[in-house]
Amino acid sequence: MLVLLPPSEGKAAGGTGPALEAGSLSLRGLGPARETVLAELVELCSGDEDKAAEVLGLSPGLRGEIAKNAGLRTAPTRPAGEIYTGVLYDALDLATLTPAAREAARRSLLVFSGLWGAVRVDDAIPSYRCSMGVRLPGLGALGAYWRGPMAEALPEAAGDGLVLDLRSAAYATAWKPKGELAERTATVRVLQSRIVQGVEKRSVVSHFNKATKGRLVRDLLSAGYEPASPAELAEALRALGYAVEGDAAPAKAGKPYALDVVVTEL
């Protein structure tokens, strides 16, 4: 099973690891593209601060991120699973998993990134700021830039097992599974169910969405489940107590399965 996750906008500061060794990161085929994006980002953030803030979409209170990006090559690192923070990663809570579940996380989790393309949770990276929606001056939109390198690297990473795609829309632009691989990919939408004047209302709520996705990944890892297909994933989630709908078949041949997880509370 390969689980595709979005990163977090906020990231843990600092680190105790050595400076970045880009060649040691997983998915070695992404190396040249990573170096290109890294060079562009460092150059941008080493120059005109106002231009860098505009390109990166930074508010005045986040201007410190520019200097952080300028020093990426020499900054200390920490595992990517510790760098990413926020609602999804708080719910996933990698640090408190059992050793067996942490090993499963190391094998199966892949975090998408505007800077790195995608990394495993044990890859050592510095804290940075560069979303997939950024348009770097020399490269254009990063979502489009990463499509070629990802198309080469991701099918191999996926192997012949299930792909559980939990990415947000911005990060899904960087790679879309196709053909047979798409048919063993499942996307998950989290719906909050509320009763309003005696009638059930369902809606997508960001906090519920992120927290539930983090929790269901944690539960799958902790239970040792390794579903091999979208149908097996739906069965596993139901066994874990989730209300799952929509596992009959993909909407179209060559397209991912779309599963809905319905929740009433966090």
PyMOL commands that set and color helices and strands:
alter all, ss='L'
color gray80, all
select helices_A, chain A and resi 22-24+28-45+49-56+60-62+64-70+80-83+87-92+94-96+99-108+142-145+147-158+169-172+179-182+206-223+230-239
alter helices_A, ss='H'
color red, helices_A
select strands_A, chain A and resi 2-5+78-79+109-113+117-120+124-125+135-136+140-141+163-165+185-196+199-203+243-245+257-263
alter strands_A, ss='S'
color yellow, strands_A
deselect
rebuild
show_as cartoon
